[in-house]
Amino acid sequence: MGQAKLRGSRDARVAQAFAKLEANRPEKLVCNGCGADVTTINPVSTRGLRGLESIWVGQCDCGQTTFAASGDPKSVQAFFEAISQDTELTLGRQARDGDGHSKID
């Protein structure tokens, strides 16, 4: 029997994956541009991105795109370095509930 079948039916595995993703969902993101709350947050696939548990993206009303990522700290840092190579990127740090937001210089 394959390893996937040992973890349950396909529907059970899909439900587990969605539950794990939702457990990492931030309540809100804080825009690094204007500081407003970004509450419409969408997941981004981490398939093939070793060390990243979840990536979230939201669009602020000011027009700035805000990302959040969780996982291994080195992998998270590598993700943000990769997306900032061709663009100006303002980095910040916050708790999952949106508190304690600070910009990183």
Sequence and secondary structure as in RCSB ss.txt:
>XXXX:A:sequence
MGQAKLRGSRDARVAQAFAKLEANRPEKLVCNGCGADVTTINPVSTRGLRGLESIWVGQCDCGQTTFAASGDPKS
VQAFFEAISQDTELTLGRQARDGDGHSKID
>XXXX:A:secstr
  HHHHT  HHHHHHHHHHHHHHT  S EE TTT  EE  EEEE  TT TTEEEEEEEE TTS EEEEEEE HHH
HHHHHHHHTTTS   EEE  TTS S EEE 
